[in-house]
């Protein structure tokens, strides 16, 4: 069921943004021109409780307030949320295994978006649910939600321009000849398997950096940094070079019950405060147990 939301988000101007015009400040969030035009035309942007023009020069400690009219259309699901970081603009959580980020039908529940919906409802927060990126159903770890459209737009832009750095840990088959390296191979559709992706000359650019952290008898623990964000990128690249992720049955992994892939670290400058955010979330129990068995 869709719930109409009217919310006002405040953005306090710091020294970094002081001196910019109001228009320049809003444009800095990489929001589309038409959306910016409507916000001004409908007088939904205020500074210190007053409607100001596009060319108003912002001062330090000014409060820019935007009136959002949106809908919360994910059903609430009463389950525990493991919060890694939260403020007025961001909600960053630890995603467990075997759960989707969002449902394929908004009449369904049981996903991270539904759990966040319940969390907002329980905290009396009139916010819509906005995920900044996705993780595969069995990938665990850090997942970022934005609390408003401006923050989401800026996060989207930061992901595209690689200003938001994402690091993963994975356990893969075999040992690497080169302990560090970059995989620069385009990824496209697999015509023979609807769920799979594959390295393809006609695919989209995909760049993955890796570093081996530890080696076991049959497996390696690898740290991976994404320079692009293609679907199944790490899984496809690792399988293509002969090091399928343990448990990744779709791409040739074995033994483990699910793909041993974890979103471990994010680093970025906060879209609003401009302070650096650096977050780590340790590997889940099943990955640690898998490593223990390999180390024996």
SVG drawing of the C-alpha trace seen along z (x, -y; Angstrom):
<svg xmlns="http://www.w3.org/2000/svg" viewBox="-2 -36 55 65">
<polyline fill="none" stroke="black" stroke-width="0.4" points="0.0,0.0 1.3,-3.4 1.6,-6.0 1.8,-9.7 4.7,-11.5 5.4,-15.2 8.7,-15.7 11.1,-18.6 14.9,-18.0 17.3,-20.6 20.8,-21.0 23.1,-23.2 25.6,-25.1 29.2,-24.6 32.4,-26.5 32.8,-24.3 29.4,-25.5 29.4,-29.1 29.6,-31.6 27.8,-29.4 24.5,-30.5 21.4,-28.5 21.2,-27.1 24.9,-26.1 24.4,-24.3 21.4,-22.3 23.2,-21.5 26.1,-20.1 23.9,-17.1 23.7,-16.0 19.9,-16.3 18.3,-16.5 17.7,-19.9 13.9,-19.3 13.7,-18.3 15.6,-21.4 13.3,-23.6 10.2,-22.1 11.6,-22.5 12.1,-26.2 8.9,-26.8 6.8,-25.1 8.7,-27.1 9.7,-24.0 13.2,-25.3 13.7,-27.7 16.7,-29.3 16.2,-30.1 12.4,-29.6 12.3,-32.1 11.8,-31.5 15.0,-32.8 15.9,-33.1 18.3,-30.9 21.0,-33.5 20.9,-33.9 24.4,-33.6 24.6,-31.1 26.4,-31.9 27.9,-29.6 25.3,-28.2 22.4,-29.0 19.7,-26.3 18.5,-25.1 15.2,-23.4 13.5,-21.3 9.9,-20.1 9.7,-16.6 6.4,-15.0 6.9,-11.3 5.4,-7.9 6.5,-5.1 5.5,-2.1 7.4,0.8 5.4,2.9 6.9,2.8 8.5,6.1 9.2,6.4 12.7,7.8 16.0,6.8 18.1,4.2 21.9,4.2 22.8,0.6 26.4,-0.3 25.9,-4.1 23.0,-6.5 22.5,-10.3 19.9,-12.7 20.8,-11.8 22.1,-8.3 21.2,-4.8 23.9,-2.3 23.2,1.3 24.7,4.8 22.8,7.0 22.6,10.7 22.7,13.6 19.7,15.0 17.8,11.7 17.0,9.5 17.6,5.7 14.1,5.0 11.1,7.1 10.3,7.6 6.7,6.7 5.9,4.0 3.0,6.1 5.6,8.5 7.8,8.2 10.8,10.0 13.5,7.7 15.9,5.1 13.6,2.3 10.7,3.8 12.8,4.1 14.0,0.4 10.3,-0.6 9.4,1.0 12.4,-0.7 11.3,-4.2 7.7,-3.5 8.7,-2.4 10.9,-5.5 8.1,-7.8 10.3,-8.9 8.3,-10.0 10.8,-8.9 10.7,-7.0 13.0,-4.0 16.0,-4.8 18.8,-2.3 21.9,-3.7 23.2,-0.4 22.3,3.3 23.9,6.5 23.1,10.0 20.7,12.1 23.5,14.1 26.1,11.3 26.5,10.0 27.7,6.7 27.5,2.9 24.4,1.6 23.7,-2.2 20.3,-3.9 19.7,-7.6 17.0,-9.4 16.2,-12.0 16.3,-12.6 19.3,-15.1 21.5,-12.7 20.5,-9.8 21.3,-11.8 24.7,-12.7 25.4,-9.1 24.4,-7.9 26.9,-10.3 29.6,-9.4 29.2,-5.7 29.4,-6.5 32.5,-8.7 34.2,-6.3 34.2,-8.9 32.5,-6.2 35.0,-3.4 33.6,0.1 35.8,3.0 34.7,6.6 36.2,9.8 35.8,13.1 37.0,16.6 38.0,18.1 39.2,21.4 42.9,21.9 46.0,19.7 47.0,16.7 50.3,16.4 50.1,12.6 49.1,11.7 47.8,8.3 46.3,7.2 43.5,5.5 41.0,7.3 39.8,5.1 37.3,7.1 33.9,6.0 30.8,7.9 27.7,8.6 24.7,11.0 25.1,14.7 22.8,15.8 22.8,19.4 21.8,18.7 19.3,16.0 20.7,15.6 24.3,15.5 26.6,12.7 29.8,13.3 33.0,11.6 32.1,10.3 33.7,8.0 30.4,6.3 29.7,5.9 30.1,2.9 33.4,1.8 34.2,3.6 37.3,3.1 38.1,5.0 41.2,4.6 42.3,7.5 44.9,8.3 45.4,11.8 45.3,11.5 45.8,15.2 46.2,18.6 44.9,22.0 45.3,25.4 42.7,25.1 41.4,21.5 42.5,17.9 41.0,15.0 41.0,12.0 40.3,8.3 38.5,6.8 37.9,3.1 35.3,2.2 36.1,-0.5 32.8,0.1 29.5,1.6 28.3,4.3 25.9,7.0 27.8,10.0 31.1,8.2 33.3,9.8 31.7,13.2 32.1,13.1 35.7,11.7 36.9,14.2 35.4,17.2 36.8,16.0 40.4,16.0 39.9,19.4 39.2,18.5 35.5,18.9 34.1,17.8 33.6,20.7 29.9,21.7 29.0,19.7 27.2,22.5 26.2,20.2 29.8,19.6 31.5,22.8 32.1,22.5 31.9,25.5 31.7,26.6 30.3,23.6 26.5,23.3 26.4,19.8 28.9,17.5 31.6,16.4 31.3,12.7 31.1,9.9 30.7,6.1 33.5,5.2 34.4,1.5 33.1,-1.8 34.9,-5.2 33.5,-8.4 33.0,-12.1 29.5,-12.7 27.2,-14.3 26.0,-17.0 28.6,-17.5 31.6,-16.7 33.2,-14.8 35.0,-11.6 33.0,-8.4 35.0,-5.2 33.2,-2.1 34.2,1.5 32.0,4.6 33.8,7.8 33.1,11.1 30.0,13.0 30.2,16.2 29.8,18.6 32.8,17.1 35.0,17.2 34.0,20.8 34.8,21.7 38.3,20.2 38.8,22.1 38.1,25.4 40.5,24.6 43.3,23.5 43.2,26.9"/>
</svg>
